[in-house]
Amino acid sequence: MHRTWSASGKRVLARLGYDIRKIDLCRQREVGYGLYSYLNEDGTLDYERYRQIQIEGNKRKTERVWAIEENIAFLSRYIERVIGLPRFGLCHGTRRGLEQAWFREYLNCEVLGTEISDTASQFPDTIQWDFHDVKPEWVGAADFIYSNAFDHSYDPEKCLDAWMSCLKRGGLCILEHSSGHGVSSVNQLDPFGADIAMMPYLIVTWGKGAYGVREILNAPKRGNDVQYLFFIIAQKW
């Protein structure tokens, strides 16, 4: 049950050092996932706050790269084995754009990256774009989509629906999921987190028969800062 806190109650909690958004988050942690609330008191989305936090966070971490070339090579072979030679792919939340550069190299096809920050203009084949939105020309056009930034979504169901709408029938959406994407990691910058065991349930529920989980792959290589790294393969039916 969702609790609505009164203004006086919020003031008392604030004096005690509690953040009401995090209290609401704890309610969701009980079911294996968490979502930081960007909603105003009237229930509308505070999009500008979300956008600014994402842009500022991106600029602080511009030099950090999460994607690993060995893993992209592995995924490229997997894509070719499952769907054949692709013609077009999307990478969402790419920061420095290395993901699409490696996919382009290994798959020899067009791959475009998106990044919400204006730093997108600094990197090849990257456009400034909020990945919750869809360009009309993308609908049904992509053979595959890859992202290691799904945890940056303020509405993961809306986000994944948008991505899956861009795939051709049989197309693959590859979500990188590490120990750093769990519930305990949820914060303003990374608003969504879920236990790895919870992700297939969420994806199948959101898909409503239009898409689901094909399989979960172990990454051949992971960074020293994570305990595990998987690739969740969602497929458009």
Secondary structure, 3 states (H helix, E strand, C coil): CCCCCCHHHHHHHHHCCCCHHHHHHHHHHCCCEEECCCECCCCCECHHHHHHHHHHHHHHCCCCCCCCHHHHHHHHHHHHHHHCCCCEEEEECCCCCHHHHHHHHHHCCEEEEEECCHHHHHCCCEEECCCCCCCHHHCCCEEEEEECCHHHCCCHHHHHHHHHHCEEEEEEEEEEEEHHHCHHHCCCCCCEEECCCCHHHHHHHHHCCCEEEEEEEECCCCCCCCCCEEEEEEEEC
